[in-house]
């Protein structure tokens, strides 16, 4: 394991990340705000990157083992640098380093959990940076760097897989890693631009007078990155019904495998999409969950009429795709509706999207694996392969899915236990359960005081550290850090 090779790649990735701070600096200048917190952070990031590259020198190509260290290091360092503008700018509510790191980690991991109690108190430059962290983190800093860096051979492909988690085949999209990353960013940019234009048009047409250009940018970037940050504390509650429907569509589309979207849009592979088991299950899950949640909301008298249908659809899509937008305060819902949302936090959208949580394809593989084992219990000699979209899932992929499921549940249990032990006397255990599920699944809002119109600010320091760790683990999907913690990884 060549640590210097890994650190050299981290430096190369941070060079490109340093350029991102010029955008909010320009926004600060345009709005009469001091740009120096962003310029100073960008300079610090660039200096760190160049030092890493200089100290490591020219190293051998990145390998698979070094790739794990790169992923962990980048996803720890990027939020750290991303938090610096909040601290340097002495932003109210984010001047404490832990709170700033919490907000930055939530932004880059597209979680949407916040420690802010008054979002509107932030200046336009900091609000813009907060939204930009979502958009950059949704596709991934690593994918952006791979789109412009020279080919990184095998390790580069492993890095790309780390940003498109789940059993995703990246080889068929392009012959090179760089070409694949470029195409993924084109899809991401196209969907974001389309969302922005539609939302802005609603504002221009007077259909939603609240939707100005900055609001259109904010909601489009949050919806496409499946993040959930908004420029005010009302999330999507105060938006016009037509805007809420548009956001539903954006979230649902963004929850589809980006590779599949590219093949649909550029290669016109409609039949392949129709045969995609994951896509069909994803759409079926949204339909069934909407019906269950809608029935619960109508039965409890929380909604009525066509508006009730809209709320049911919106909340189902938002939580399933791990976006975290809200049109209603689900902290006040009854048992069935609340439990439905909790289960959806473990669903996730398609692999290869910006969604967090377990992902639909893994649920599909686990279900078919369980069905095969039941069949083999009756017919021990039967050869029953596990298939997804007509392709056989090999033993290595099955073991990977099973290992991830076990690790995910273990981390969730430990996170819940840690939050419960650190909670104030009298705080409900369900609040700890929801916060752990939400942050590990990169959903954002949970229940109780951490609900969609609440904040994580009242939690203690230890709880915030635990939640930051859960957001981080949810974004890298646990395995890279678990590998690094093994003694055998560090043996030559």
Secondary structure per residue as TSV (DSSP state, phi and psi in degrees):
chain	resnum	aa	ss	phi	psi
A	1	X	-	360.0	118.3
A	2	X	-	-99.0	98.9
A	3	X	H	-63.8	-38.0
A	4	X	H	-64.8	-35.6
A	5	X	H	-62.7	-45.3
A	6	X	H	-62.2	-44.2
A	7	X	H	-66.6	-33.8
A	8	X	H	-63.3	-39.5
A	9	X	H	-68.5	-38.4
A	10	X	H	-58.8	-43.4
A	11	X	H	-60.6	-42.3
A	12	X	H	-63.6	-38.6
A	13	X	H	-68.1	-39.8
A	14	X	H	-69.0	-26.6
A	15	X	H	-58.2	-45.3
A	16	X	H	-71.7	-35.0
A	17	X	H	-64.9	-33.4
A	18	X	H	-59.8	-31.3
A	19	X	T	-67.1	-22.8
A	20	X	T	-63.5	-26.2
A	21	X	H	-73.9	-13.8
A	22	X	H	-70.4	-26.6
A	23	X	H	-69.5	-54.3
A	24	X	H	-65.1	-26.9
A	25	X	H	-63.3	-40.9
A	26	X	H	-65.6	-39.1
A	27	X	H	-63.2	-41.2
A	28	X	H	-60.5	-44.7
A	29	X	H	-62.3	-41.3
A	30	X	H	-68.7	-22.9
A	31	X	T	-106.3	10.2
A	32	X	T	75.8	23.0
A	33	X	-	-104.0	154.6
A	34	X	-	-68.9	126.5
A	35	X	-	-87.1	-5.5
A	36	X	H	-62.3	-31.9
A	37	X	H	-58.8	-36.4
A	38	X	H	-77.1	-40.8
A	39	X	H	-66.0	-40.4
A	40	X	H	-65.7	-40.5
A	41	X	H	-67.1	-41.8
A	42	X	H	-61.1	-40.1
A	43	X	H	-65.7	-42.9
A	44	X	H	-63.0	-40.1
A	45	X	H	-64.7	-44.3
A	46	X	H	-65.3	-42.0
A	47	X	H	-62.6	-44.6
A	48	X	H	-59.5	-44.3
A	49	X	H	-62.4	-45.6
A	50	X	H	-67.5	-36.4
A	51	X	H	-63.1	-43.3
A	52	X	H	-61.8	-42.0
A	53	X	H	-68.1	-38.3
A	54	X	H	-70.7	-40.5
A	55	X	H	-69.8	-30.8
A	56	X	H	-89.7	-25.1
A	57	X	-	65.7	-163.5
A	58	X	S	-81.1	119.5
A	59	X	-	-117.2	169.7
A	60	X	-	-62.8	163.3
A	61	X	-	-57.4	150.6
A	62	X	-	-65.7	132.3
A	63	X	-	-104.3	178.8
A	64	X	H	-63.1	-43.0
A	65	X	H	-65.2	-41.2
A	66	X	H	-66.4	-28.4
A	67	X	H	-59.5	-36.9
A	68	X	H	-62.0	-42.6
A	69	X	H	-66.7	-37.8
A	70	X	H	-62.0	-45.8
A	71	X	H	-60.4	-47.9
A	72	X	H	-64.2	-45.8
A	73	X	H	-64.0	-44.0
A	74	X	H	-63.9	-42.9
A	75	X	H	-77.9	-8.6
A	76	X	H	-92.7	-37.6
A	77	X	H	-78.6	-40.4
A	78	X	H	-59.0	-48.7
A	79	X	H	-63.8	-30.5
A	80	X	H	-64.2	-47.2
A	81	X	H	-68.7	-34.8
A	82	X	H	-66.1	-23.9
A	83	X	H	-82.3	-20.1
A	84	X	H	-58.4	-42.1
A	85	X	H	-58.2	-35.6
A	86	X	H	-64.0	-42.7
A	87	X	H	-73.4	-47.7
A	88	X	H	-64.8	-36.0
A	89	X	T	-82.1	0.7
A	90	X	T	49.0	50.6
A	91	X	-	-68.6	128.3
A	92	X	T	-55.2	135.9
A	93	X	T	78.9	-12.4
A	94	X	-	-126.1	16.5
A	95	X	-	-79.1	-15.5
A	96	X	S	-81.1	131.6
A	97	X	H	-54.3	-39.0
A	98	X	H	-66.3	-43.3
A	99	X	H	-64.9	-40.1
A	100	X	H	-64.2	-42.0
A	101	X	H	-67.7	-37.8
A	102	X	H	-58.0	-49.6
A	103	X	H	-65.7	-39.7
A	104	X	H	-69.1	-42.2
A	105	X	H	-62.3	-41.4
A	106	X	H	-63.4	-38.0
A	107	X	H	-67.7	-53.7
A	108	X	H	-68.7	-29.8
A	109	X	T	-85.0	3.1
A	110	X	T	55.4	41.1
A	111	X	-	-85.7	-52.8
A	112	X	-	94.7	0.3
A	113	X	-	-71.5	144.8
A	114	X	-	-139.5	149.8
A	115	X	-	-101.8	3.8
A	116	X	-	-77.4	138.0
A	117	X	S	-107.0	-15.1
A	118	X	-	-140.6	86.9
A	119	X	G	-63.6	-36.7
A	120	X	G	-64.6	-15.7
A	121	X	G	-72.6	-16.7
A	122	X	S	-73.5	145.7
A	123	X	-	-71.2	163.9
A	124	X	H	-60.9	-31.2
A	125	X	H	-69.1	-42.9
A	126	X	H	-71.3	-35.4
A	127	X	H	-63.1	-41.4
A	128	X	H	-63.7	-44.9
A	129	X	H	-62.3	-39.8
A	130	X	H	-59.9	-43.3
A	131	X	H	-70.2	-37.3
A	132	X	H	-65.4	-34.3
A	133	X	H	-60.5	-37.7
A	134	X	H	-60.2	-51.0
A	135	X	H	-66.7	-41.5
A	136	X	H	-66.1	-41.5
A	137	X	H	-73.5	-25.9
A	138	X	H	-60.7	-51.9
A	139	X	H	-78.3	-36.6
A	140	X	-	112.9	130.7
A	141	X	H	-59.9	-35.9
A	142	X	H	-67.6	-40.9
A	143	X	H	-65.5	-39.0
A	144	X	H	-61.1	-44.5
A	145	X	H	-67.0	-39.1
A	146	X	H	-63.8	-26.6
A	147	X	H	-70.3	-21.9
A	148	X	H	-117.9	-19.6
A	149	X	S	-79.3	155.4
A	150	X	-	-60.9	163.1
A	151	X	-	-58.5	134.8
A	152	X	-	-104.4	18.8
A	153	X	H	56.7	-141.3
A	154	X	H	-61.1	-43.7
A	155	X	H	-60.8	-36.7
A	156	X	H	-62.6	-38.8
A	157	X	H	-66.4	-37.2
A	158	X	H	-65.8	-39.1
A	159	X	H	-62.7	-39.6
A	160	X	H	-64.9	-40.7
A	161	X	H	-62.5	-34.0
A	162	X	H	-66.1	-27.4
A	163	X	H	-89.2	-17.6
A	164	X	S	-119.1	70.6
A	165	X	-	-66.1	159.2
A	166	X	S	102.0	171.5
A	167	X	S	-71.7	78.4
A	168	X	-	-110.8	129.6
A	169	X	-	-90.4	109.8
A	170	X	-	-94.0	-11.5
A	171	X	T	-68.8	-32.3
A	172	X	T	-79.1	-7.9
A	173	X	T	-82.1	-34.4
A	174	X	-	-161.9	158.9
A	175	X	S	-71.4	-23.2
A	176	X	S	-121.2	155.4
A	177	X	H	-63.5	-41.3
A	178	X	H	-61.9	-41.9
A	179	X	H	-64.4	-40.4
A	180	X	H	-62.4	-46.5
A	181	X	H	-62.0	-39.6
A	182	X	H	-63.9	-40.8
A	183	X	H	-68.0	-37.6
A	184	X	H	-63.4	-40.7
A	185	X	H	-68.5	-32.2
A	186	X	H	-64.1	-42.2
A	187	X	H	-63.4	-46.4
A	188	X	H	-60.0	-45.8
A	189	X	H	-63.8	-42.1
A	190	X	H	-64.4	-44.7
A	191	X	H	-66.1	-40.2
A	192	X	H	-63.3	-46.2
A	193	X	H	-63.0	-41.5
A	194	X	H	-63.2	-43.4
A	195	X	H	-62.5	-43.2
A	196	X	H	-61.8	-45.2
A	197	X	H	-65.0	-41.0
A	198	X	H	-65.8	-45.5
A	199	X	H	-65.2	-41.1
A	200	X	H	-64.6	-37.4
A	201	X	H	-64.0	-34.8
A	202	X	H	-62.4	-38.5
A	203	X	H	-69.9	-43.3
A	204	X	H	-63.6	-36.3
A	205	X	T	-80.3	-5.2
A	206	X	T	80.4	8.8
A	207	X	S	-76.1	-23.5
A	208	X	-	-146.5	94.1
A	209	X	T	-65.8	-15.0
A	210	X	T	-79.8	-14.4
A	211	X	-	-89.3	84.1
A	212	X	-	-83.8	-175.8
A	213	X	H	-63.7	-43.3
A	214	X	H	-67.9	-38.2
A	215	X	H	-63.8	-41.4
A	216	X	H	-61.2	-42.8
A	217	X	H	-61.9	-45.5
A	218	X	H	-64.0	-49.2
A	219	X	H	-71.1	-33.7
A	220	X	H	-66.8	-46.4
A	221	X	H	-66.0	-37.5
A	222	X	H	-69.2	-40.8
A	223	X	H	-68.8	-42.4
A	224	X	H	-72.8	-35.1
A	225	X	T	-81.6	-4.0
A	226	X	T	56.0	43.5
A	227	X	-	-97.6	-70.5
A	228	X	-	120.2	-10.2
A	229	X	-	-63.0	141.4
A	230	X	-	-135.4	160.6
A	231	X	S	-78.6	3.8
A	232	X	S	-145.9	172.5
A	233	X	T	-81.3	-6.9
A	234	X	T	-86.9	1.9
A	235	X	T	52.5	-122.8
A	236	X	T	-104.8	10.8
A	237	X	T	-64.7	-39.5
A	238	X	T	-88.1	3.1
A	239	X	S	-79.3	155.9
A	240	X	-	-65.8	151.2
A	241	X	H	-53.6	-39.6
A	242	X	H	-65.0	-35.7
A	243	X	H	-66.8	-39.8
A	244	X	H	-63.3	-37.9
A	245	X	H	-65.8	-40.0
A	246	X	H	-62.7	-43.1
A	247	X	H	-63.3	-36.1
A	248	X	H	-57.5	-47.9
A	249	X	H	-63.3	-41.8
A	250	X	H	-61.4	-46.8
A	251	X	H	-62.7	-43.1
A	252	X	H	-63.3	-42.5
A	253	X	H	-66.9	-43.6
A	254	X	H	-65.1	-21.2
A	255	X	T	-79.8	-6.5
A	256	X	S	-82.6	149.1
A	257	X	-	-52.2	123.6
A	258	X	H	-61.7	-31.2
A	259	X	H	-64.5	-40.0
A	260	X	H	-66.6	-40.2
A	261	X	H	-61.1	-41.3
A	262	X	H	-63.7	-44.8
A	263	X	H	-64.9	-34.3
A	264	X	H	-69.8	-46.6
A	265	X	H	-77.4	-43.4
A	266	X	T	-95.3	-35.9
A	267	X	S	-105.3	-4.5
A	268	X	-	56.6	39.9
A	269	X	-	-87.9	70.7
A	270	X	H	-71.5	-42.1
A	271	X	H	-64.1	-39.0
A	272	X	H	-62.5	-38.5
A	273	X	H	-65.2	-39.2
A	274	X	H	-66.2	-27.5
A	275	X	T	-93.1	2.3
A	276	X	-	-76.8	107.7
A	277	X	H	-61.0	-38.2
A	278	X	H	-65.5	-44.3
A	279	X	H	-63.4	-42.0
A	280	X	H	-65.9	-41.0
A	281	X	H	-66.8	-37.8
A	282	X	H	-59.1	-48.4
A	283	X	H	-67.2	-38.7
A	284	X	H	-65.0	-40.1
A	285	X	H	-61.0	-43.5
A	286	X	H	-62.0	-41.5
A	287	X	H	-66.8	-48.0
A	288	X	H	-67.4	-44.4
A	289	X	H	-63.8	-36.8
A	290	X	H	-62.8	-42.3
A	291	X	H	-63.3	-44.0
A	292	X	H	-66.1	-47.0
A	293	X	H	-66.3	-41.2
A	294	X	H	-62.3	-43.5
A	295	X	H	-60.4	-41.4
A	296	X	H	-65.2	-43.1
A	297	X	H	-67.0	-40.8
A	298	X	H	-68.6	-39.6
A	299	X	H	-65.1	-33.9
A	300	X	T	-85.9	-0.8
A	301	X	T	71.4	23.0
A	302	X	S	-84.3	-24.3
A	303	X	-	-139.3	166.6
A	304	X	-	-155.9	162.5
A	305	X	H	65.6	-165.7
A	306	X	H	-66.9	-28.4
A	307	X	H	-61.5	-34.0
A	308	X	H	-64.8	-38.0
A	309	X	H	-62.6	-43.5
A	310	X	H	-59.9	-45.4
A	311	X	H	-62.3	-40.9
A	312	X	H	-64.4	-44.9
A	313	X	H	-63.5	-45.8
A	314	X	H	-61.5	-48.9
A	315	X	H	-68.2	-34.0
A	316	X	H	-64.9	-49.0
A	317	X	H	-64.0	-41.7
A	318	X	H	-62.6	-46.2
A	319	X	H	-77.6	-39.2
A	320	X	H	-62.3	-41.8
A	321	X	T	-81.6	1.1
A	322	X	T	62.5	31.4
A	323	X	-	-77.4	-53.6
A	324	X	-	96.3	7.1
A	325	X	-	-64.4	155.9
A	326	X	-	-144.4	140.0
A	327	X	S	-110.4	-13.5
A	328	X	S	-135.2	156.4
A	329	X	-	-85.5	97.0
A	330	X	G	-73.1	-3.8
A	331	X	G	-67.0	-19.3
A	332	X	G	-99.6	4.3
A	333	X	-	-76.6	165.8
A	334	X	-	-77.8	-175.6
A	335	X	H	-64.1	-49.2
A	336	X	H	-64.0	-46.5
A	337	X	H	-64.4	-42.6
A	338	X	H	-65.1	-43.3
A	339	X	H	-65.7	-34.5
A	340	X	H	-61.9	-44.5
A	341	X	H	-62.6	-40.9
A	342	X	H	-60.7	-43.2
A	343	X	H	-64.0	-38.9
A	344	X	H	-65.8	-25.1
A	345	X	T	-64.5	-19.3
A	346	X	T	-97.2	1.5
A	347	X	T	-85.6	-64.7
A	348	X	-	80.1	168.4
A	349	X	-	-95.4	-148.6
A	350	X	-	-79.1	149.3
A	351	X	T	-63.4	147.4
A	352	X	T	85.9	4.5
A	353	X	S	-106.5	-179.9
A	354	X	S	-81.2	1.6
A	355	X	-	-65.1	151.9
A	356	X	-	-98.0	-152.4
A	357	X	S	64.9	-158.7
A	358	X	S	-76.8	-36.1
A	359	X	-	89.9	143.5
A	360	X	H	-61.5	-41.0
A	361	X	H	-64.9	-32.9
A	362	X	H	-69.4	-39.9
A	363	X	H	-60.2	-40.6
A	364	X	H	-63.4	-45.3
A	365	X	H	-64.2	-43.3
A	366	X	H	-63.2	-41.3
A	367	X	H	-64.4	-44.9
A	368	X	H	-72.2	-30.0
A	369	X	H	-66.2	-44.2
A	370	X	H	-62.9	-40.9
A	371	X	H	-64.1	-38.9
A	372	X	H	-64.0	-42.4
A	373	X	H	-64.9	-34.6
A	374	X	H	-67.5	-39.8
A	375	X	H	-65.0	-39.0
A	376	X	H	-73.0	-22.7
A	377	X	H	-66.5	-31.3
A	378	X	H	-87.2	-38.0
A	379	X	-	-124.4	83.3
A	380	X	T	-58.9	-28.6
A	381	X	T	-91.1	-1.7
A	382	X	-	-72.0	141.5
A	383	X	-	-102.0	104.6
A	384	X	-	-123.3	94.2
A	385	X	-	-71.6	152.1
A	386	X	-	-87.5	123.6
A	387	X	E	-119.7	143.9
A	388	X	E	-133.4	121.7
A	389	X	T	54.9	38.1
A	390	X	T	83.7	-7.4
A	391	X	E	-102.7	141.0
A	392	X	E	-74.8	130.8
A	393	X	-	-86.9	116.3
A	394	X	-	-73.8	171.6
A	395	X	H	-61.6	-37.2
A	396	X	H	-63.6	-43.0
A	397	X	H	-66.1	-38.9
A	398	X	H	-62.1	-45.4
A	399	X	H	-62.9	-37.2
A	400	X	H	-63.5	-43.8
A	401	X	H	-65.6	-43.4
A	402	X	H	-63.9	-43.0
A	403	X	H	-62.5	-42.7
A	404	X	H	-62.7	-43.5
A	405	X	H	-60.8	-43.0
A	406	X	H	-64.8	-46.9
A	407	X	H	-63.0	-39.5
A	408	X	H	-62.1	-47.5
A	409	X	H	-66.5	-36.1
A	410	X	H	-65.7	-46.9
A	411	X	H	-63.5	-40.8
A	412	X	H	-60.4	-44.7
A	413	X	H	-64.5	-45.1
A	414	X	H	-65.7	-39.1
A	415	X	H	-64.0	-43.1
A	416	X	H	-62.2	-43.2
A	417	X	H	-62.7	-44.5
A	418	X	H	-62.5	-42.0
A	419	X	H	-66.5	-39.6
A	420	X	H	-65.2	-39.4
A	421	X	H	-69.2	-29.7
A	422	X	H	-91.1	-5.2
A	423	X	S	-71.1	156.0
A	424	X	-	-66.8	149.8
A	425	X	T	-56.3	132.3
A	426	X	T	93.7	-12.4
A	427	X	-	-69.5	137.9
A	428	X	-	-69.4	142.8
A	429	X	H	-66.0	-29.0
A	430	X	H	-65.3	-31.2
A	431	X	H	-63.3	-43.1
A	432	X	H	-64.6	-41.2
A	433	X	H	-61.2	-46.5
A	434	X	H	-67.0	-40.4
A	435	X	H	-64.9	-41.1
A	436	X	H	-65.5	-45.0
A	437	X	H	-63.8	-40.6
A	438	X	H	-68.9	-45.1
A	439	X	H	-75.5	-37.8
A	440	X	H	-66.7	-35.4
A	441	X	T	-85.0	1.8
A	442	X	T	57.1	37.2
A	443	X	-	-85.5	-47.8
A	444	X	-	113.1	-93.6
A	445	X	-	-66.6	149.3
A	446	X	-	-124.2	-124.1
A	447	X	S	-131.0	166.5
A	448	X	G	66.9	-136.4
A	449	X	G	-68.6	-16.3
A	450	X	G	-99.3	21.6
A	451	X	S	-71.3	-175.0
A	452	X	T	-62.9	-25.6
A	453	X	T	-113.5	18.5
A	454	X	S	-107.7	-152.7
A	455	X	-	-157.5	155.7
A	456	X	S	-88.6	3.8
A	457	X	T	-58.9	-39.2
A	458	X	T	-67.3	-14.3
A	459	X	S	-70.3	155.0
A	460	X	-	-74.2	170.0
A	461	X	H	-60.4	-42.7
A	462	X	H	-63.8	-41.1
A	463	X	H	-62.2	-40.0
A	464	X	H	-65.8	-39.0
A	465	X	H	-62.4	-43.5
A	466	X	H	-61.4	-43.2
A	467	X	H	-69.0	-36.7
A	468	X	H	-60.9	-43.9
A	469	X	H	-62.5	-39.7
A	470	X	H	-66.5	-41.9
A	471	X	H	-61.8	-44.0
A	472	X	H	-61.8	-47.5
A	473	X	H	-65.6	-37.1
A	474	X	H	-64.1	-37.0
A	475	X	H	-73.1	-41.0
A	476	X	H	-88.3	-1.9
A	477	X	T	62.6	38.1
A	478	X	T	66.2	-46.7
A	479	X	H	-56.4	-46.9
A	480	X	H	-56.1	-43.0
A	481	X	H	-70.1	-39.4
A	482	X	H	-60.1	-37.8
A	483	X	H	-65.8	-42.6
A	484	X	H	-64.1	-27.6
A	485	X	T	-80.6	-7.0
A	486	X	S	-84.3	136.8
A	487	X	G	-62.8	-34.7
A	488	X	G	-65.2	-23.6
A	489	X	G	-64.6	-34.8
A	490	X	G	-89.5	-1.6
A	491	X	-	-76.7	140.1
A	492	X	-	-68.6	360.0
